[in-house]
Amino acid sequence: MASPQMFMPSLNPYMFSAPWFPPAPMAPYGHLPPAFNQVPVTPQPVATPPNHQSMKRELLPSSPPDEYGFVEPFLTIRIFLEGLVVSNPLRKLEIYADIFESNDYYDVDEIAGMTYDRLITDPFNMTPGNAEFLLKAIDREVKRVKRIREKDRKRVRHH
């Protein structure tokens, strides 16, 4: 026995489309519908983003200003360690940020005088490799900040 579907033509999925509607009338060129003309549009001033140095100076005030004006701040230990993690992810130095802060060390210059023996013992318990690496990185950072401070002092004296 033949089924009724055998005698029906196959359906084209594109045969039944959505009903046709005429296009909406377009406004003449240069004219807008009345709703757009009711609210005047005034251009808003765009704030220029601060440069990197000004952001750093605003976000990281760790050293008091001296008689010459602005003093280049030392980085906070957390930011310093996060920067080292970016370039040396295998060392996992970010775990030490909480330990330093819980012992009231907040800025790099505060740990600049620490010794290797102090870092590998309690409460820091760093591995010898990380302790040596950190001390070298701190030494470079302290020298960098001191160079900037000296340049600033010379510039202020000459003005």
Buried (B, 14 or more C-beta within 10 A) or exposed (E): EEEEEEEEEEEEEEEEEEEEEEEEEEEEEEEEEEEEEEEEEEEEEEEEEEEEEEEBBEEBBBBEEEEEEEBBBBBBBBBBBBBBBEEEEEBEBEEBBEBBEEEEBBBBBBBBEBEEEBBBEEEBEBEEEBBBBBBEBBEEBBEEBEEBBEEBBEEEEEE
